[in-house]
Amino acid sequence: MLKTRLHNVAAHLQDGVSLVETLVAISLFSIIMTAVTSMLIMSMRSQQEVNAHFRSQLDAKVVLYDMEKNIAEAKRKDTSDNQPLFQDDLISFPSQAGTNWITYTYATPPGAESPTIVRINTNTRPTSFIVQSTDKQMINVNPGSDLVTTVERVPPGAPIFTYYGADGSLITAPVATPRNVRSVRIAFATFVSDGHAQRESVVSSTQINLRNF
């Protein structure tokens, strides 16, 4: 009896695997690999979106810190008696030492498709504000992928910079008498999109008191 069973098993092994069994195995393997690949792609895509969103928010925090540090210490004039420029989307002022100028502007850098906050450093009071490729994008809007960070006004059409006097009254930009400004409010929103959908925008804002005015 045992001998007969062993003989049958050996005969089946010698017959090999049929073409139908091979095709079924290949089909199952293909289905499994497709499912695994799709899951990996979705996971990578999700991680890229999270990274882009995190990067945009980190950039926003950095730009606020940078502005708070520099604008608070702005001088009311430089060594040549040039006064700061206070506009809706631009603020330009002498640094703490009064020997060089720092400009923040809401503009579209070369190669980018949308505006962002750009910092321009110059040795003297700038006469034009054309953004160069060497100027620093404070919030990266051109990450080199299909995930794009956008910087917007809050609410739409509102200025990036708003100015107030010593009594808290609003000073309309462009400011004719810069020394009347005692604080600057900054507000903007960032969001990440991939062309089909976009994450909810995140508003960043702060109000900075000027110490040297």
Backbone as JSON Lines, residues from 0, in Angstrom:
{"i":0,"aa":"M","n":[0.83,-1.22,0.0],"ca":[0.0,0.0,0.0],"c":[0.85,1.26,0.0]}
{"i":1,"aa":"L","n":[1.82,1.31,0.96],"ca":[2.72,2.46,1.03],"c":[3.54,2.58,-0.23]}
{"i":2,"aa":"K","n":[3.93,1.4,-0.74],"ca":[4.73,1.42,-1.95],"c":[3.96,2.01,-3.12]}
{"i":3,"aa":"T","n":[2.68,1.7,-3.19],"ca":[1.83,2.21,-4.27],"c":[1.69,3.73,-4.19]}
{"i":4,"aa":"R","n":[1.49,4.26,-2.98],"ca":[1.35,5.72,-2.8],"c":[2.62,6.46,-3.19]}
{"i":5,"aa":"L","n":[3.73,5.92,-2.76],"ca":[5.01,6.56,-3.11],"c":[5.2,6.55,-4.62]}
{"i":6,"aa":"H","n":[4.78,5.49,-5.25],"ca":[4.9,5.4,-6.7],"c":[4.03,6.46,-7.38]}
{"i":7,"aa":"N","n":[2.82,6.67,-6.85],"ca":[1.92,7.68,-7.43],"c":[2.47,9.1,-7.27]}
{"i":8,"aa":"V","n":[3.04,9.39,-6.09],"ca":[3.63,10.71,-5.84],"c":[4.79,10.95,-6.78]}
{"i":9,"aa":"A","n":[5.65,9.94,-6.92],"ca":[6.79,10.07,-7.81],"c":[6.35,10.3,-9.24]}
{"i":10,"aa":"A","n":[5.3,9.62,-9.65],"ca":[4.79,9.79,-11.01],"c":[4.27,11.2,-11.22]}
{"i":11,"aa":"H","n":[3.58,11.76,-10.19],"ca":[3.04,13.12,-10.3],"c":[4.17,14.14,-10.41]}
{"i":12,"aa":"L","n":[5.22,13.95,-9.63],"ca":[6.36,14.87,-9.69],"c":[7.04,14.82,-11.05]}
{"i":13,"aa":"Q","n":[7.09,13.61,-11.59],"ca":[7.72,13.47,-12.9],"c":[6.92,14.15,-13.99]}
{"i":14,"aa":"D","n":[5.59,14.21,-13.79],"ca":[4.74,14.87,-14.78],"c":[4.98,16.37,-14.84]}
{"i":15,"aa":"G","n":[5.53,16.98,-13.74],"ca":[5.81,18.41,-13.7],"c":[4.55,19.23,-13.45]}
{"i":16,"aa":"V","n":[4.7,20.58,-13.55],"ca":[3.58,21.52,-13.33],"c":[2.95,21.83,-14.67]}
{"i":17,"aa":"S","n":[1.63,21.83,-14.69],"ca":[0.94,22.08,-15.95],"c":[1.02,23.56,-16.33]}
{"i":18,"aa":"L","n":[0.75,23.87,-17.59],"ca":[0.77,25.25,-18.09],"c":[-0.27,26.1,-17.38]}
{"i":19,"aa":"V","n":[-1.44,25.51,-17.12],"ca":[-2.51,26.26,-16.44],"c":[-2.07,26.65,-15.04]}
{"i":20,"aa":"E","n":[-1.46,25.71,-14.32],"ca":[-0.98,26.01,-12.96],"c":[0.08,27.11,-12.98]}
{"i":21,"aa":"T","n":[0.94,27.05,-13.99],"ca":[1.98,28.08,-14.11],"c":[1.37,29.45,-14.36]}
{"i":22,"aa":"L","n":[0.39,29.54,-15.27],"ca":[-0.26,30.81,-15.57],"c":[-1.0,31.37,-14.36]}
{"i":23,"aa":"V","n":[-1.66,30.48,-13.62],"ca":[-2.36,30.91,-12.41],"c":[-1.38,31.47,-11.39]}
{"i":24,"aa":"A","n":[-0.25,30.8,-11.22],"ca":[0.75,31.26,-10.26],"c":[1.32,32.63,-10.66]}
{"i":25,"aa":"I","n":[1.6,32.77,-11.96],"ca":[2.13,34.05,-12.45],"c":[1.11,35.17,-12.26]}
{"i":26,"aa":"S","n":[-0.17,34.9,-12.53],"ca":[-1.22,35.9,-12.37],"c":[-1.35,36.33,-10.91]}
{"i":27,"aa":"L","n":[-1.33,35.36,-10.01],"ca":[-1.42,35.68,-8.58],"c":[-0.22,36.52,-8.14]}
{"i":28,"aa":"F","n":[0.95,36.14,-8.61],"ca":[2.17,36.87,-8.24],"c":[2.1,38.31,-8.76]}
{"i":29,"aa":"S","n":[1.6,38.48,-9.99],"ca":[1.48,39.83,-10.57],"c":[0.51,40.69,-9.78]}
{"i":30,"aa":"I","n":[-0.61,40.1,-9.37],"ca":[-1.61,40.83,-8.58],"c":[-1.02,41.28,-7.25]}
{"i":31,"aa":"I","n":[-0.31,40.38,-6.61],"ca":[0.3,40.7,-5.31],"c":[1.35,41.81,-5.46]}
{"i":32,"aa":"M","n":[2.19,41.7,-6.49],"ca":[3.25,42.69,-6.7],"c":[2.65,44.06,-7.04]}
{"i":33,"aa":"T","n":[1.56,44.07,-7.84],"ca":[0.9,45.33,-8.18],"c":[0.33,45.99,-6.93]}
{"i":34,"aa":"A","n":[-0.28,45.2,-6.07],"ca":[-0.85,45.74,-4.83],"c":[0.23,46.3,-3.92]}
{"i":35,"aa":"V","n":[1.33,45.55,-3.79],"ca":[2.44,46.01,-2.95],"c":[3.05,47.29,-3.5]}
{"i":36,"aa":"T","n":[3.26,47.33,-4.83],"ca":[3.83,48.53,-5.46],"c":[2.93,49.75,-5.28]}
{"i":37,"aa":"S","n":[1.62,49.55,-5.44],"ca":[0.67,50.66,-5.26],"c":[0.72,51.19,-3.84]}
{"i":38,"aa":"M","n":[0.8,50.3,-2.88],"ca":[0.87,50.71,-1.48],"c":[2.15,51.49,-1.21]}
{"i":39,"aa":"L","n":[3.25,51.05,-1.78],"ca":[4.52,51.75,-1.59],"c":[4.48,53.14,-2.21]}
{"i":40,"aa":"I","n":[3.9,53.24,-3.42],"ca":[3.81,54.54,-4.1],"c":[2.94,55.49,-3.3]}
{"i":41,"aa":"M","n":[1.8,55.0,-2.8],"ca":[0.9,55.84,-2.0],"c":[1.58,56.29,-0.72]}
{"i":42,"aa":"S","n":[2.34,55.38,-0.11],"ca":[3.04,55.73,1.13],"c":[4.11,56.79,0.87]}
{"i":43,"aa":"M","n":[4.86,56.63,-0.21],"ca":[5.89,57.61,-0.56],"c":[5.27,58.95,-0.88]}
{"i":44,"aa":"R","n":[4.16,58.94,-1.61],"ca":[3.47,60.18,-1.97],"c":[2.97,60.91,-0.72]}
{"i":45,"aa":"S","n":[2.39,60.13,0.18],"ca":[1.9,60.72,1.42],"c":[3.03,61.33,2.23]}
{"i":46,"aa":"Q","n":[4.17,60.63,2.26],"ca":[5.32,61.13,3.01],"c":[5.87,62.4,2.37]}
{"i":47,"aa":"Q","n":[5.88,62.46,1.04],"ca":[6.34,63.66,0.35],"c":[5.46,64.86,0.67]}
{"i":48,"aa":"E","n":[4.14,64.64,0.73],"ca":[3.21,65.71,1.06],"c":[3.42,66.2,2.49]}
{"i":49,"aa":"V","n":[3.62,65.26,3.4],"ca":[3.87,65.63,4.8],"c":[5.16,66.43,4.91]}
{"i":50,"aa":"N","n":[6.2,65.98,4.21],"ca":[7.49,66.68,4.24],"c":[7.38,68.09,3.67]}
{"i":51,"aa":"A","n":[6.65,68.22,2.56],"ca":[6.49,69.54,1.93],"c":[5.73,70.48,2.85]}
{"i":52,"aa":"H","n":[4.68,69.97,3.48],"ca":[3.89,70.78,4.4],"c":[4.74,71.19,5.6]}
{"i":53,"aa":"F","n":[5.49,70.25,6.15],"ca":[6.36,70.55,7.29],"c":[7.41,71.59,6.91]}
{"i":54,"aa":"R","n":[7.99,71.43,5.72],"ca":[9.02,72.37,5.27],"c":[8.47,73.78,5.11]}
{"i":55,"aa":"S","n":[7.25,73.9,4.56],"ca":[6.67,75.22,4.38],"c":[6.39,75.89,5.72]}
{"i":56,"aa":"Q","n":[5.93,75.11,6.7],"ca":[5.65,75.68,8.02],"c":[6.93,76.04,8.76]}
{"i":57,"aa":"L","n":[7.96,75.23,8.55],"ca":[9.26,75.56,9.15],"c":[9.81,76.85,8.55]}
{"i":58,"aa":"D","n":[9.7,76.99,7.23],"ca":[10.13,78.22,6.56],"c":[9.37,79.43,7.09]}
{"i":59,"aa":"A","n":[8.06,79.27,7.3],"ca":[7.25,80.38,7.81],"c":[7.71,80.8,9.2]}
{"i":60,"aa":"K","n":[8.02,79.84,10.05],"ca":[8.51,80.16,11.4],"c":[9.86,80.87,11.32]}
{"i":61,"aa":"V","n":[10.71,80.42,10.41],"ca":[12.03,81.03,10.26],"c":[11.93,82.48,9.78]}
{"i":62,"aa":"V","n":[11.03,82.73,8.82],"ca":[10.9,84.09,8.3],"c":[10.36,85.03,9.38]}
{"i":63,"aa":"L","n":[9.42,84.58,10.18],"ca":[8.92,85.42,11.26],"c":[10.02,85.72,12.28]}
{"i":64,"aa":"Y","n":[10.8,84.71,12.63],"ca":[11.9,84.93,13.56],"c":[12.92,85.91,12.99]}
{"i":65,"aa":"D","n":[13.23,85.74,11.71],"ca":[14.21,86.61,11.05],"c":[13.71,88.06,11.04]}
{"i":66,"aa":"M","n":[12.44,88.25,10.71],"ca":[11.86,89.59,10.68],"c":[11.79,90.2,12.08]}
{"i":67,"aa":"E","n":[11.36,89.42,13.05],"ca":[11.27,89.93,14.42],"c":[12.63,90.43,14.91]}
{"i":68,"aa":"K","n":[13.64,89.67,14.6],"ca":[14.99,90.04,15.05],"c":[15.48,91.3,14.37]}
{"i":69,"aa":"N","n":[15.33,91.39,13.06],"ca":[15.9,92.5,12.3],"c":[15.03,93.77,12.32]}
{"i":70,"aa":"I","n":[13.72,93.61,12.15],"ca":[12.86,94.78,12.12],"c":[12.81,95.47,13.47]}
{"i":71,"aa":"A","n":[12.8,94.7,14.55],"ca":[12.77,95.3,15.88],"c":[13.97,96.21,16.13]}
{"i":72,"aa":"E","n":[15.1,95.86,15.53],"ca":[16.33,96.63,15.74],"c":[16.6,97.64,14.63]}
{"i":73,"aa":"A","n":[15.63,97.83,13.74],"ca":[15.84,98.75,12.62],"c":[16.15,100.16,13.11]}
{"i":74,"aa":"K","n":[17.03,100.84,12.39],"ca":[17.36,102.23,12.71],"c":[16.39,103.17,11.99]}
{"i":75,"aa":"R","n":[16.17,104.35,12.58],"ca":[15.25,105.3,11.93],"c":[15.9,105.99,10.75]}
{"i":76,"aa":"K","n":[17.22,105.91,10.63],"ca":[17.93,106.44,9.46],"c":[19.32,105.84,9.43]}
{"i":77,"aa":"D","n":[19.94,105.88,8.26],"ca":[21.3,105.36,8.15],"c":[22.31,106.49,8.36]}
{"i":78,"aa":"T","n":[23.57,106.19,8.14],"ca":[24.62,107.19,8.37],"c":[24.58,108.34,7.37]}
{"i":79,"aa":"S","n":[23.78,108.18,6.3],"ca":[23.61,109.27,5.32],"c":[22.24,109.93,5.45]}
{"i":80,"aa":"D","n":[21.55,109.73,6.58],"ca":[20.25,110.31,6.86],"c":[19.12,109.77,5.99]}
{"i":81,"aa":"N","n":[19.31,108.62,5.35],"ca":[18.24,107.98,4.58],"c":[17.29,107.25,5.53]}
{"i":82,"aa":"Q","n":[15.99,107.47,5.37],"ca":[15.0,106.86,6.25],"c":[14.44,105.57,5.64]}
{"i":83,"aa":"P","n":[13.85,104.73,6.48],"ca":[13.29,103.46,5.99],"c":[12.16,103.67,4.99]}
{"i":84,"aa":"L","n":[11.85,102.6,4.26],"ca":[10.71,102.58,3.34],"c":[9.69,101.61,3.9]}
{"i":85,"aa":"F","n":[8.45,102.08,4.09],"ca":[7.38,101.24,4.6],"c":[6.25,101.21,3.57]}
{"i":86,"aa":"Q","n":[6.07,100.06,2.91],"ca":[5.04,99.91,1.88],"c":[4.2,98.67,2.2]}
{"i":87,"aa":"D","n":[3.13,98.47,1.41],"ca":[2.24,97.33,1.65],"c":[2.96,95.99,1.6]}
{"i":88,"aa":"D","n":[3.77,95.81,0.57],"ca":[4.43,94.52,0.34],"c":[5.94,94.62,0.43]}
{"i":89,"aa":"L","n":[6.44,95.69,1.04],"ca":[7.89,95.88,1.11],"c":[8.23,96.72,2.34]}
{"i":90,"aa":"I","n":[9.28,96.3,3.02],"ca":[9.83,97.1,4.1],"c":[11.35,97.07,3.96]}
{"i":91,"aa":"S","n":[11.97,98.25,3.98],"ca":[13.41,98.37,3.77],"c":[13.95,99.34,4.81]}
{"i":92,"aa":"F","n":[15.0,98.95,5.51],"ca":[15.47,99.76,6.64],"c":[16.96,99.55,6.88]}
{"i":93,"aa":"P","n":[17.6,100.54,7.52],"ca":[19.01,100.37,7.89],"c":[19.12,99.33,9.0]}
{"i":94,"aa":"S","n":[20.17,98.56,8.97],"ca":[20.39,97.56,10.0],"c":[20.76,98.23,11.32]}
{"i":95,"aa":"Q","n":[20.93,97.43,12.35],"ca":[21.27,97.95,13.67],"c":[22.51,98.83,13.63]}
{"i":96,"aa":"A","n":[23.48,98.45,12.83],"ca":[24.72,99.24,12.73],"c":[24.51,100.5,11.9]}
{"i":97,"aa":"G","n":[23.48,100.53,11.08],"ca":[23.2,101.7,10.26],"c":[24.1,101.83,9.06]}
{"i":98,"aa":"T","n":[24.85,100.79,8.74],"ca":[25.79,100.86,7.62],"c":[25.38,99.99,6.44]}
{"i":99,"aa":"N","n":[24.36,99.16,6.6],"ca":[23.84,98.37,5.47],"c":[22.33,98.27,5.62]}
{"i":100,"aa":"W","n":[21.65,97.83,4.55],"ca":[20.2,97.81,4.53],"c":[19.67,96.4,4.37]}
{"i":101,"aa":"I","n":[18.53,96.16,5.0],"ca":[17.82,94.89,4.88],"c":[16.44,95.18,4.31]}
{"i":102,"aa":"T","n":[16.07,94.46,3.27],"ca":[14.77,94.63,2.63],"c":[14.02,93.31,2.62]}
{"i":103,"aa":"Y","n":[12.77,93.34,3.05],"ca":[11.87,92.2,2.89],"c":[10.79,92.62,1.9]}
{"i":104,"aa":"T","n":[10.55,91.79,0.9],"ca":[9.54,92.12,-0.1],"c":[8.76,90.88,-0.5]}
{"i":105,"aa":"Y","n":[7.52,91.09,-0.84],"ca":[6.66,90.02,-1.33],"c":[6.71,90.08,-2.85]}
{"i":106,"aa":"A","n":[7.46,89.17,-3.46],"ca":[7.71,89.24,-4.9],"c":[7.98,87.85,-5.44]}
{"i":107,"aa":"T","n":[7.94,87.74,-6.76],"ca":[8.19,86.46,-7.43],"c":[9.66,86.36,-7.83]}
{"i":108,"aa":"P","n":[10.42,85.44,-7.24],"ca":[11.84,85.29,-7.58],"c":[12.02,84.71,-8.98]}
{"i":109,"aa":"P","n":[13.18,84.91,-9.59],"ca":[13.46,84.31,-10.9],"c":[13.3,82.79,-10.85]}
{"i":110,"aa":"G","n":[12.58,82.24,-11.82],"ca":[12.38,80.79,-11.89],"c":[11.19,80.27,-11.12]}
{"i":111,"aa":"A","n":[10.61,81.11,-10.27],"ca":[9.43,80.7,-9.51],"c":[8.15,81.11,-10.24]}
{"i":112,"aa":"E","n":[7.05,80.46,-9.89],"ca":[5.78,80.75,-10.54],"c":[4.86,81.61,-9.69]}
{"i":113,"aa":"S","n":[5.22,81.83,-8.45],"ca":[4.35,82.61,-7.56],"c":[5.22,83.39,-6.58]}
{"i":114,"aa":"P","n":[4.65,84.44,-5.97],"ca":[5.44,85.27,-5.06],"c":[5.69,84.61,-3.71]}
{"i":115,"aa":"T","n":[6.7,85.09,-3.03],"ca":[7.04,84.65,-1.68],"c":[7.7,85.8,-0.95]}
{"i":116,"aa":"I","n":[8.08,85.58,0.27],"ca":[8.83,86.59,1.02],"c":[10.31,86.45,0.66]}
{"i":117,"aa":"V","n":[10.9,87.54,0.2],"ca":[12.31,87.53,-0.21],"c":[13.08,88.55,0.63]}
{"i":118,"aa":"R","n":[14.26,88.19,1.06],"ca":[15.12,89.13,1.79],"c":[16.27,89.57,0.88]}
{"i":119,"aa":"I","n":[16.46,90.88,0.83],"ca":[17.53,91.47,0.01],"c":[18.47,92.22,0.94]}
{"i":120,"aa":"N","n":[19.74,91.93,0.87],"ca":[20.76,92.64,1.65],"c":[21.58,93.51,0.72]}
{"i":121,"aa":"T","n":[21.73,94.79,1.07],"ca":[22.52,95.72,0.27],"c":[23.42,96.55,1.18]}
{"i":122,"aa":"N","n":[24.49,97.05,0.59],"ca":[25.42,97.86,1.38],"c":[24.87,99.26,1.66]}
{"i":123,"aa":"T","n":[24.02,99.75,0.77],"ca":[23.44,101.08,0.92],"c":[21.94,101.02,0.68]}
{"i":124,"aa":"R","n":[21.27,102.14,0.84],"ca":[19.83,102.19,0.61],"c":[19.54,101.79,-0.84]}
{"i":125,"aa":"P","n":[18.7,100.76,-1.06],"ca":[18.43,100.3,-2.43],"c":[17.66,101.34,-3.23]}
{"i":126,"aa":"T","n":[17.94,101.41,-4.52],"ca":[17.24,102.33,-5.42],"c":[16.22,101.59,-6.28]}
{"i":127,"aa":"S","n":[16.33,100.28,-6.36],"ca":[15.35,99.45,-7.07],"c":[15.19,98.14,-6.31]}
{"i":128,"aa":"F","n":[14.08,97.47,-6.57],"ca":[13.78,96.27,-5.8],"c":[13.46,95.09,-6.71]}
{"i":129,"aa":"I","n":[14.26,94.94,-7.76],"ca":[14.14,93.8,-8.65],"c":[14.82,92.61,-7.99]}
{"i":130,"aa":"V","n":[14.05,91.56,-7.76],"ca":[14.58,90.4,-7.06],"c":[15.53,89.63,-7.96]}
{"i":131,"aa":"Q","n":[16.7,89.32,-7.45],"ca":[17.71,88.56,-8.18],"c":[17.72,87.1,-7.7]}
{"i":132,"aa":"S","n":[18.33,86.25,-8.49],"ca":[18.42,84.83,-8.12],"c":[19.28,84.64,-6.87]}
{"i":133,"aa":"T","n":[20.15,85.61,-6.58],"ca":[21.02,85.52,-5.41],"c":[20.32,85.95,-4.13]}
{"i":134,"aa":"D","n":[19.16,86.6,-4.25],"ca":[18.42,87.02,-3.06],"c":[17.75,85.8,-2.42]}
{"i":135,"aa":"K","n":[17.55,85.87,-1.12],"ca":[17.11,84.69,-0.37],"c":[15.59,84.55,-0.37]}
{"i":136,"aa":"Q","n":[15.1,83.41,-0.88],"ca":[13.7,83.05,-0.72],"c":[13.5,82.6,0.73]}
{"i":137,"aa":"M","n":[12.74,83.37,1.5],"ca":[12.54,83.0,2.89],"c":[11.6,81.8,3.02]}
{"i":138,"aa":"I","n":[10.68,81.67,2.06],"ca":[9.8,80.49,2.0],"c":[9.93,79.92,0.6]}
{"i":139,"aa":"N","n":[10.42,78.71,0.5],"ca":[10.72,78.1,-0.8],"c":[9.44,77.77,-1.55]}
{"i":140,"aa":"V","n":[9.23,78.43,-2.71],"ca":[8.03,78.16,-3.52],"c":[8.37,77.39,-4.79]}
{"i":141,"aa":"N","n":[9.6,76.93,-4.9],"ca":[10.0,76.19,-6.09],"c":[10.83,74.98,-5.67]}
{"i":142,"aa":"P","n":[10.19,73.98,-5.03],"ca":[10.94,72.87,-4.45],"c":[11.48,71.86,-5.46]}
{"i":143,"aa":"G","n":[11.18,72.06,-6.76],"ca":[11.71,71.14,-7.76],"c":[10.9,69.87,-7.87]}
{"i":144,"aa":"S","n":[9.65,69.9,-7.45],"ca":[8.77,68.73,-7.59],"c":[7.38,69.22,-7.95]}
{"i":145,"aa":"D","n":[6.44,68.28,-8.08],"ca":[5.08,68.67,-8.42],"c":[4.31,69.17,-7.2]}
{"i":146,"aa":"L","n":[4.94,69.14,-6.02],"ca":[4.34,69.71,-4.82],"c":[4.84,71.14,-4.67]}
{"i":147,"aa":"V","n":[3.93,72.09,-4.72],"ca":[4.31,73.5,-4.75],"c":[3.78,74.21,-3.51]}
{"i":148,"aa":"T","n":[4.64,75.02,-2.89],"ca":[4.23,75.85,-1.76],"c":[3.87,77.23,-2.27]}
{"i":149,"aa":"T","n":[2.74,77.75,-1.82],"ca":[2.27,79.07,-2.23],"c":[2.14,79.97,-1.01]}
{"i":150,"aa":"V","n":[2.56,81.22,-1.17],"ca":[2.45,82.22,-0.11],"c":[1.41,83.24,-0.55]}
{"i":151,"aa":"E","n":[0.39,83.46,0.28],"ca":[-0.71,84.33,-0.09],"c":[-0.93,85.43,0.95]}
{"i":152,"aa":"R","n":[-1.58,86.51,0.5],"ca":[-2.0,87.57,1.42],"c":[-3.17,87.07,2.28]}
{"i":153,"aa":"V","n":[-3.3,87.66,3.47],"ca":[-4.38,87.28,4.38],"c":[-5.09,88.53,4.89]}
{"i":154,"aa":"P","n":[-6.39,88.68,4.57],"ca":[-7.14,87.94,3.56],"c":[-6.69,88.33,2.17]}
{"i":155,"aa":"P","n":[-7.2,87.7,1.11],"ca":[-6.77,88.05,-0.24],"c":[-6.88,89.55,-0.5]}
{"i":156,"aa":"G","n":[-5.81,90.13,-1.01],"ca":[-5.79,91.55,-1.3],"c":[-5.25,92.4,-0.17]}
{"i":157,"aa":"A","n":[-5.14,91.84,1.03],"ca":[-4.62,92.59,2.17],"c":[-3.1,92.74,2.05]}
{"i":158,"aa":"P","n":[-2.52,93.76,2.69],"ca":[-1.07,93.93,2.63],"c":[-0.33,92.89,3.47]}
{"i":159,"aa":"I","n":[0.89,92.62,3.09],"ca":[1.75,91.76,3.91],"c":[2.17,92.51,5.17]}
{"i":160,"aa":"F","n":[2.47,93.81,5.02],"ca":[2.92,94.64,6.14],"c":[1.88,95.71,6.46]}
{"i":161,"aa":"T","n":[1.57,95.88,7.74],"ca":[0.67,96.93,8.2],"c":[1.38,97.72,9.29]}
{"i":162,"aa":"Y","n":[1.19,99.05,9.29],"ca":[1.97,99.92,10.17],"c":[1.07,100.67,11.15]}
{"i":163,"aa":"Y","n":[1.59,100.87,12.38],"ca":[0.83,101.53,13.44],"c":[1.69,102.57,14.14]}
{"i":164,"aa":"G","n":[1.02,103.63,14.62],"ca":[1.71,104.68,15.34],"c":[1.82,104.37,16.82]}
{"i":165,"aa":"A","n":[2.35,105.32,17.58],"ca":[2.57,105.12,19.01],"c":[1.26,104.89,19.77]}
{"i":166,"aa":"D","n":[0.15,105.48,19.28],"ca":[-1.16,105.32,19.93],"c":[-1.94,104.13,19.37]}
{"i":167,"aa":"G","n":[-1.31,103.33,18.51],"ca":[-1.97,102.16,17.95],"c":[-2.79,102.43,16.72]}
{"i":168,"aa":"S","n":[-2.79,103.68,16.25],"ca":[-3.58,104.02,15.07],"c":[-2.9,103.5,13.8]}
{"i":169,"aa":"L","n":[-3.73,103.14,12.83],"ca":[-3.22,102.63,11.56],"c":[-2.59,103.75,10.75]}
{"i":170,"aa":"I","n":[-1.4,103.48,10.19],"ca":[-0.73,104.43,9.3],"c":[-0.77,103.84,7.9]}
{"i":171,"aa":"T","n":[-1.4,104.55,6.98],"ca":[-1.58,104.05,5.62],"c":[-0.26,103.99,4.87]}
{"i":172,"aa":"A","n":[-0.03,102.89,4.18],"ca":[1.17,102.74,3.35],"c":[0.87,103.2,1.92]}
{"i":173,"aa":"P","n":[1.89,103.71,1.2],"ca":[3.26,103.91,1.66],"c":[3.35,105.03,2.7]}
{"i":174,"aa":"V","n":[4.17,104.82,3.72],"ca":[4.25,105.74,4.84],"c":[5.09,106.95,4.46]}
{"i":175,"aa":"A","n":[4.48,108.14,4.6],"ca":[5.17,109.37,4.22],"c":[6.19,109.81,5.27]}
{"i":176,"aa":"T","n":[5.89,109.54,6.55],"ca":[6.8,109.94,7.63],"c":[7.18,108.68,8.42]}
{"i":177,"aa":"P","n":[8.25,108.01,8.02],"ca":[8.62,106.73,8.64],"c":[8.81,106.79,10.14]}
{"i":178,"aa":"R","n":[9.27,107.92,10.68],"ca":[9.56,107.99,12.1],"c":[8.28,107.9,12.94]}
{"i":179,"aa":"N","n":[7.1,108.08,12.32],"ca":[5.84,107.95,13.05],"c":[5.46,106.5,13.32]}
{"i":180,"aa":"V","n":[6.09,105.58,12.61],"ca":[5.76,104.15,12.76],"c":[6.39,103.62,14.05]}
{"i":181,"aa":"R","n":[5.58,102.94,14.85],"ca":[6.09,102.36,16.1],"c":[5.98,100.84,16.14]}
{"i":182,"aa":"S","n":[5.15,100.28,15.26],"ca":[5.06,98.82,15.2],"c":[4.65,98.39,13.8]}
{"i":183,"aa":"V","n":[5.02,97.18,13.48],"ca":[4.75,96.61,12.16],"c":[4.07,95.25,12.35]}
{"i":184,"aa":"R","n":[2.93,95.07,11.69],"ca":[2.27,93.76,11.71],"c":[2.54,93.05,10.39]}
{"i":185,"aa":"I","n":[2.88,91.78,10.49],"ca":[3.16,90.95,9.32],"c":[2.16,89.8,9.3]}
{"i":186,"aa":"A","n":[1.57,89.53,8.16],"ca":[0.61,88.42,8.05],"c":[0.66,87.84,6.64]}
{"i":187,"aa":"F","n":[0.69,86.52,6.56],"ca":[0.65,85.81,5.29],"c":[0.19,84.38,5.55]}
{"i":188,"aa":"A","n":[-0.21,83.71,4.49],"ca":[-0.65,82.31,4.6],"c":[0.16,81.45,3.65]}
{"i":189,"aa":"T","n":[0.41,80.22,4.03],"ca":[1.1,79.27,3.16],"c":[0.26,78.01,3.02]}
{"i":190,"aa":"F","n":[0.31,77.42,1.83],"ca":[-0.31,76.12,1.65],"c":[0.43,75.35,0.56]}
{"i":191,"aa":"V","n":[0.3,74.04,0.6],"ca":[0.98,73.14,-0.33],"c":[-0.06,72.52,-1.25]}
{"i":192,"aa":"S","n":[0.21,72.5,-2.55],"ca":[-0.71,71.89,-3.51],"c":[0.06,71.04,-4.51]}
{"i":193,"aa":"D","n":[-0.66,70.1,-5.14],"ca":[-0.04,69.24,-6.15],"c":[-0.72,69.37,-7.51]}
{"i":194,"aa":"G","n":[-1.52,70.43,-7.68],"ca":[-2.21,70.64,-8.94],"c":[-3.61,70.06,-8.95]}
{"i":195,"aa":"H","n":[-3.87,69.08,-8.08],"ca":[-5.2,68.46,-8.02],"c":[-5.89,68.8,-6.7]}
{"i":196,"aa":"A","n":[-5.1,68.95,-5.66],"ca":[-5.66,69.25,-4.34],"c":[-4.66,70.09,-3.57]}
{"i":197,"aa":"Q","n":[-5.15,70.77,-2.56],"ca":[-4.25,71.59,-1.75],"c":[-4.61,71.44,-0.28]}
{"i":198,"aa":"R","n":[-3.58,71.49,0.55],"ca":[-3.81,71.42,1.98],"c":[-4.41,72.74,2.47]}
{"i":199,"aa":"E","n":[-5.06,72.69,3.61],"ca":[-5.63,73.9,4.2],"c":[-4.5,74.89,4.49]}
{"i":200,"aa":"S","n":[-4.73,76.16,4.17],"ca":[-3.69,77.17,4.38],"c":[-3.46,77.39,5.86]}
{"i":201,"aa":"V","n":[-2.21,77.75,6.19],"ca":[-1.84,78.04,7.56],"c":[-1.4,79.49,7.64]}
{"i":202,"aa":"V","n":[-2.02,80.27,8.51],"ca":[-1.73,81.69,8.63],"c":[-0.6,81.91,9.62]}
{"i":203,"aa":"S","n":[0.38,82.73,9.23],"ca":[1.48,83.12,10.11],"c":[1.42,84.63,10.28]}
{"i":204,"aa":"S","n":[1.5,85.1,11.51],"ca":[1.43,86.54,11.75],"c":[2.16,86.91,13.03]}
{"i":205,"aa":"T","n":[2.59,88.16,13.08],"ca":[3.23,88.69,14.28],"c":[3.19,90.2,14.22]}
{"i":206,"aa":"Q","n":[3.32,90.85,15.35],"ca":[3.4,92.32,15.39],"c":[4.67,92.69,16.14]}
{"i":207,"aa":"I","n":[5.48,93.53,15.51],"ca":[6.82,93.83,16.02],"c":[6.88,95.3,16.44]}
{"i":208,"aa":"N","n":[7.32,95.53,17.65],"ca":[7.55,96.9,18.11],"c":[8.95,97.36,17.72]}
{"i":209,"aa":"L","n":[9.03,98.58,17.19],"ca":[10.32,99.13,16.78],"c":[11.01,99.77,17.99]}
{"i":210,"aa":"R","n":[12.2,99.35,18.3],"ca":[12.89,99.8,19.52],"c":[13.69,101.08,19.32]}
{"i":211,"aa":"N","n":[14.1,101.33,18.08],"ca":[15.04,102.43,17.85],"c":[14.39,103.65,17.2]}
{"i":212,"aa":"F","n":[13.06,103.79,17.32],"ca":[12.37,104.91,16.69],"c":[11.9,105.91,17.76]}
